[in-house]
Protein backbone atom coordinates (compact mmCIF):
# COMPACT_ATOMS: atom_id res chain seq x y z
CA UNK A 1 0.00 0.00 0.00
CA UNK A 2 1.51 3.31 -1.08
CA UNK A 3 0.64 6.38 0.97
CA UNK A 4 3.52 8.79 0.42
CA UNK A 5 1.91 10.39 -2.63
CA UNK A 6 -0.51 12.32 -0.42
CA UNK A 7 2.22 13.83 1.72
CA UNK A 8 4.03 16.74 0.09
CA UNK A 9 4.52 20.48 0.54
CA UNK A 10 1.44 21.30 -1.53
CA UNK A 11 -0.91 19.08 0.48
CA UNK A 12 0.63 20.40 3.71
CA UNK A 13 0.00 24.02 2.73
CA UNK A 14 -3.56 23.23 1.63
CA UNK A 15 -4.27 21.39 4.89
CA UNK A 16 -2.94 24.25 7.02
CA UNK A 17 -5.11 26.76 5.14
CA UNK A 18 -8.19 24.59 5.52
CA UNK A 19 -7.70 24.13 9.27
CA UNK A 20 -7.10 27.87 9.78
CA UNK A 21 -10.26 28.73 7.85
CA UNK A 22 -12.39 26.37 9.93
CA UNK A 23 -11.11 27.66 13.24
CA UNK A 24 -8.60 24.87 13.94
CA UNK A 25 -10.65 21.87 15.03
CA UNK A 26 -13.58 20.45 13.13
CA UNK A 27 -16.67 20.38 15.29
CA UNK A 28 -18.21 16.96 14.91
CA UNK A 29 -18.25 13.43 16.22
CA UNK A 30 -14.80 12.50 17.47
CA UNK A 31 -13.28 15.89 16.71
CA UNK A 32 -14.34 17.96 19.72
CA UNK A 33 -11.24 19.57 21.15
CA UNK A 34 -9.07 18.26 18.32
CA UNK A 35 -5.67 19.89 18.17
CA UNK A 36 -4.24 21.70 15.17
CA UNK A 37 -1.55 19.11 14.45
CA UNK A 38 -4.05 16.24 14.40
CA UNK A 39 -6.45 18.23 12.22
CA UNK A 40 -3.76 19.20 9.69
CA UNK A 41 -2.53 15.62 9.31
CA UNK A 42 -6.05 14.36 8.72
CA UNK A 43 -6.59 16.99 6.03
CA UNK A 44 -3.31 16.03 4.37
CA UNK A 45 -4.38 12.41 4.25
CA UNK A 46 -7.89 13.11 3.01
CA UNK A 47 -9.24 16.59 2.13
CA UNK A 48 -12.78 15.18 1.87
CA UNK A 49 -14.08 15.53 5.42
CA UNK A 50 -16.95 13.14 4.75
CA UNK A 51 -14.30 10.42 4.99
CA UNK A 52 -13.13 11.53 8.42
CA UNK A 53 -14.34 9.89 11.65
CA UNK A 54 -15.76 6.81 9.93
CA UNK A 55 -17.37 4.07 11.99
CA UNK A 56 -15.90 0.61 11.38
CA UNK A 57 -17.62 -1.83 13.69
CA UNK A 58 -17.07 -0.71 17.28
CA UNK A 59 -14.21 1.62 16.33
CA UNK A 60 -13.98 5.00 14.62
CA UNK A 61 -11.25 5.53 12.04
CA UNK A 62 -9.64 8.96 11.76
CA UNK A 63 -9.79 8.55 7.98
CA UNK A 64 -11.22 5.75 5.84
CA UNK A 65 -10.98 5.94 2.05
CA UNK A 66 -10.12 3.77 -0.94
CA UNK A 67 -6.57 3.39 0.34
CA UNK A 68 -7.65 1.96 3.69
CA UNK A 69 -7.73 3.12 7.29
CA UNK A 70 -5.52 5.96 8.53
CA UNK A 71 -4.97 6.53 12.23
CA UNK A 72 -3.26 9.77 13.28
CA UNK A 73 -1.46 9.13 16.55
CA UNK A 74 0.36 12.05 18.14
CA UNK A 75 1.07 10.21 21.42
CA UNK A 76 0.42 6.98 23.38
CA UNK A 77 0.99 4.65 20.45
CA UNK A 78 0.63 1.57 22.68
CA UNK A 79 -3.06 2.35 23.16
CA UNK A 80 -3.65 1.51 19.49
CA UNK A 81 -3.19 -2.22 19.99
CA UNK A 82 -6.85 -3.23 20.53
CA UNK A 83 -8.00 -1.09 17.59
CA UNK A 84 -5.30 -2.41 15.26
CA UNK A 85 -6.01 -5.99 16.32
CA UNK A 86 -9.66 -5.52 15.35
CA UNK A 87 -9.10 -3.71 12.04
CA UNK A 88 -6.02 -5.35 10.51
CA UNK A 89 -7.76 -8.60 9.46
CA UNK A 90 -10.10 -6.56 7.26
CA UNK A 91 -8.36 -3.35 6.15
CA UNK A 92 -4.95 -1.94 5.28
CA UNK A 93 -4.09 0.35 8.20
CA UNK A 94 -1.56 3.19 8.14
CA UNK A 95 -0.60 4.72 11.46
CA UNK A 96 0.40 8.32 10.80
CA UNK A 97 2.86 9.72 13.35
CA UNK A 98 4.26 13.27 13.43
CA UNK A 99 7.97 13.68 14.14
CA UNK A 100 8.72 17.27 15.16
CA UNK A 101 12.36 17.71 14.25
CA UNK A 102 12.48 21.42 15.04
CA UNK A 103 10.22 23.15 17.54
CA UNK A 104 10.01 26.88 18.20
CA UNK A 105 8.72 27.88 21.64
CA UNK A 106 6.48 30.94 21.87
CA UNK A 107 5.48 32.29 25.29
CA UNK A 108 2.27 34.29 25.52
CA UNK A 109 1.64 37.04 28.04
CA UNK A 110 -1.47 35.86 29.95
CA UNK A 111 -2.75 39.43 30.39
CA UNK A 112 -2.16 40.99 26.97
CA UNK A 113 -2.01 37.92 24.75
CA UNK A 114 1.22 39.21 23.25
CA UNK A 115 4.07 36.85 22.39
CA UNK A 116 6.98 37.69 24.67
CA UNK A 117 9.72 35.62 23.09
CA UNK A 118 10.44 33.00 20.44
CA UNK A 119 13.27 30.51 20.84
CA UNK A 120 14.25 27.16 19.47
CA UNK A 121 13.71 24.14 21.70
CA UNK A 122 16.87 22.10 22.36
CA UNK A 123 14.79 18.94 21.93
CA UNK A 124 14.67 17.43 18.46
CA UNK A 125 12.32 14.68 17.41
CA UNK A 126 13.85 11.68 15.65
CA UNK A 127 12.29 9.10 13.38
CA UNK A 128 14.14 6.40 15.33
CA UNK A 129 12.44 7.67 18.48
CA UNK A 130 9.40 5.60 17.51
CA UNK A 131 11.26 2.29 17.78
CA UNK A 132 11.06 1.80 21.58
CA UNK A 133 7.31 2.47 21.53
CA UNK A 134 6.73 -0.19 18.89
CA UNK A 135 7.72 -2.93 21.32
CA UNK A 136 4.16 -2.68 22.68
CA UNK A 137 2.80 -3.44 19.20
CA UNK A 138 5.36 -6.14 18.43
CA UNK A 139 2.87 -8.99 17.74
CA UNK A 140 1.30 -6.86 14.98
CA UNK A 141 4.38 -5.37 13.31
CA UNK A 142 4.75 -8.06 10.63
CA UNK A 143 1.11 -7.91 9.58
CA UNK A 144 1.03 -7.19 5.85
CA UNK A 145 -1.83 -4.75 6.38
CA UNK A 146 0.09 -2.55 8.82
CA UNK A 147 2.43 0.31 8.01
CA UNK A 148 3.65 3.44 9.75
CA UNK A 149 3.94 6.78 8.03
CA UNK A 150 6.16 9.20 9.93
CA UNK A 151 5.64 12.82 8.93
CA UNK A 152 8.67 15.02 9.59
CA UNK A 153 7.73 18.55 10.60
CA UNK A 154 8.84 21.87 11.98
CA UNK A 155 6.44 23.90 14.10
CA UNK A 156 5.64 26.32 16.88
CA UNK A 157 4.44 25.54 20.39
CA UNK A 158 2.42 28.23 22.13
CA UNK A 159 3.00 28.26 25.90
CA UNK A 160 1.43 30.11 28.80
CA UNK A 161 3.25 31.07 32.02
CA UNK A 162 1.57 29.59 35.09
CA UNK A 163 2.35 31.18 38.46
CA UNK A 164 2.79 28.95 41.48
CA UNK A 165 2.98 25.74 39.49
CA UNK A 166 5.78 23.22 39.42
CA UNK A 167 6.13 23.76 35.68
CA UNK A 168 6.60 27.49 34.93
CA UNK A 169 4.77 27.22 31.59
CA UNK A 170 1.93 25.14 30.20
CA UNK A 171 1.85 24.12 26.52
CA UNK A 172 -1.38 25.35 24.93
CA UNK A 173 -1.10 24.34 21.29
CA UNK A 174 1.32 23.10 18.66
CA UNK A 175 0.99 24.28 15.08
CA UNK A 176 3.06 22.73 12.28
CA UNK A 177 4.69 25.34 10.05
CA UNK A 178 6.90 23.38 7.67
CA UNK A 179 6.74 19.97 6.01
CA UNK A 180 10.11 18.17 5.88
CA UNK A 181 9.23 14.81 4.32
CA UNK A 182 7.99 11.35 5.23
CA UNK A 183 9.42 7.97 6.22
CA UNK A 184 7.50 4.73 5.78
CA UNK A 185 8.09 1.75 8.05
CA UNK A 186 6.70 -1.54 6.82
CA UNK A 187 9.43 -3.91 5.66
CA UNK A 188 12.73 -5.11 7.09
CA UNK A 189 14.50 -2.83 4.61
CA UNK A 190 12.54 0.18 5.89
CA UNK A 191 13.66 -0.52 9.46
CA UNK A 192 17.24 -1.23 8.38
CA UNK A 193 17.33 2.17 6.64
CA UNK A 194 17.14 3.80 10.09
CA UNK A 195 20.51 2.36 11.10
CA UNK A 196 23.51 4.71 10.98
CA UNK A 197 26.14 3.80 8.40
CA UNK A 198 28.96 4.01 10.97
CA UNK A 199 27.70 1.26 13.30
CA UNK A 200 30.54 -1.11 14.27
CA UNK A 201 30.51 -4.68 12.95
CA UNK A 202 29.09 -5.89 16.27
CA UNK A 203 27.43 -3.70 18.85
CA UNK A 204 25.38 -3.74 22.03
CA UNK A 205 21.92 -2.28 22.46
CA UNK A 206 23.44 0.70 24.28
CA UNK A 207 25.83 1.36 21.40
CA UNK A 208 22.89 1.18 19.01
CA UNK A 209 20.81 3.59 21.09
CA UNK A 210 23.66 6.10 21.24
CA UNK A 211 24.11 5.91 17.47
CA UNK A 212 20.39 6.49 16.96
CA UNK A 213 20.31 9.36 19.45
CA UNK A 214 18.05 7.53 21.89
CA UNK A 215 18.24 7.49 25.71
CA UNK A 216 20.13 4.53 27.16
CA UNK A 217 16.96 3.42 28.93
CA UNK A 218 15.31 2.79 25.57
CA UNK A 219 18.16 0.73 24.13
CA UNK A 220 16.77 -2.75 24.78
CA UNK A 221 13.32 -1.94 23.38
CA UNK A 222 14.78 -0.39 20.21
CA UNK A 223 17.09 -3.38 19.63
CA UNK A 224 14.21 -5.76 20.32
CA UNK A 225 12.05 -4.20 17.60
CA UNK A 226 14.87 -3.97 15.04
CA UNK A 227 15.83 -7.57 15.69
CA UNK A 228 12.24 -8.78 15.41
CA UNK A 229 11.75 -6.92 12.12
CA UNK A 230 14.91 -8.41 10.62
CA UNK A 231 16.96 -5.21 10.46
CA UNK A 232 19.63 -6.56 12.86
CA UNK A 233 20.40 -9.99 14.34
CA UNK A 234 21.62 -11.20 17.70
CA UNK A 235 25.09 -12.73 17.42
CA UNK A 236 26.20 -13.48 20.99
CA UNK A 237 26.82 -11.87 24.35
CA UNK A 238 29.35 -9.58 25.97
CA UNK A 239 29.10 -10.02 29.71
CA UNK A 240 25.41 -9.54 30.47
CA UNK A 241 24.72 -7.65 27.24
CA UNK A 242 23.57 -9.10 23.94
CA UNK A 243 25.67 -8.45 20.85
CA UNK A 244 24.07 -7.57 17.52
CA UNK A 245 25.13 -7.09 13.92
CA UNK A 246 23.45 -5.69 10.83
CA UNK A 247 22.03 -8.05 8.22
Secondary structure, DSSP 8 states (H G I E B T S, - for coil): ---GGG-SHHHHHHHHHHHHHTTSS--STTTTT--HHHHHHHHHH-S-GGGEEEEETTEEEEEEETTEEEEE-SS-GGGGHHHHHHHTTTS-EEEEEEEEEEEEEEEE-TTT--EEEEEE-S----GGGGGGGGGGGGGGTT-TTEEEEEEEEEEEEEEEE-TTSSSSEEEEEEEEEEEEEEEEE-SHHHHHTTS-TT--SSB-HHHHHHHHT--GGGHHHHHHHHHHTTSEEEEEEETTEEEEEE-
